[in-house]
Amino acid sequence: MKNLSFIVLSTVLFFSCSDENFSTNYEVKVGEEFTIELEANWSTGYSWHWTNNSQITLVDTVAREYYQRDSELAGSPGMESWRFIALTPGEDVIQFGYISPGSESSAPVESRSFTVGILE
């Protein structure tokens, strides 16, 4: 039952990595959790990084997970799931970069931005 209540209270956003200029607007209430899912393939070494997390104070991460779509096929792509909680009212932009290991200071190969409005 706990998982069911999470599904009811959370919202899942799905975004394809094929659109380089993708951005979206999203609204949640203070205390609500929401999930952003991004296509990824950790077998390549690439993963999504929250690139502006030190500048964001309105939300915080609750969990970050990765799962393959086809667990029987080695190296198959999957989804990277970032779960957040809304902390205080306002609006902010969460930015992600798809980055290879060891190149955190380099420009990401793909970027995504999500404007999050937090209501009381």
Secondary structure, 3 states (H helix, E strand, C coil): CHHHHHHHHCCEEEECCCCCCCEEEEEEECCCEEEEEEEECHHHCCEEEECCHHHCCCEEEEEEEEEECCCCCCCCCEEEEEEEEECCCEEEEEEEEEECCCCCCCCCCEEEEEEEEEEC
